[in-house]
Amino acid sequence: IMHVKIDPGAQWTVEAPLEQSALVYVRKGSAFLRGLTGDKVLAKSQQTATFGHNGGTITIENASEKRDPLDLLLLMALPLQEPAVQAGPIVMNSAAEVNDAY
């Protein structure tokens, strides 16, 4: 998990390890994100973007037209490879486990 702040007009590049998924959560500001495809995608404040687990370079650019820094969280990890079932705020591996939690 990385907490990153990027100045206006600046960009930051990070290598995503092979087989790890990545997630970017924009806390404040707007970001242009580029992954393996090279497509530039806009993510605004309180939005999340995900990247597959095939490694490569992730480039994040501050897209703010103002002079505000971009504030984001970057999370990278191996995928769980387990089933997930959600009900409200509870996430378990099966519906039976979710029912037991209530």
Beta strands, then each sheet from edge to edge (+ up, - down):
strand 1: 2-6
strand 2: 11-18
strand 3: 21-28
strand 4: 30-34
strand 5: 40-44
strand 6: 48-51
strand 7: 54-62
strand 8: 70-77
strand 9: 85-87
strand 10: 90-92
sheet 1: 1+ 8- 3+ 6-
sheet 2: 2+ 7- 4+ 5-
sheet 3: 9+ 10-
end
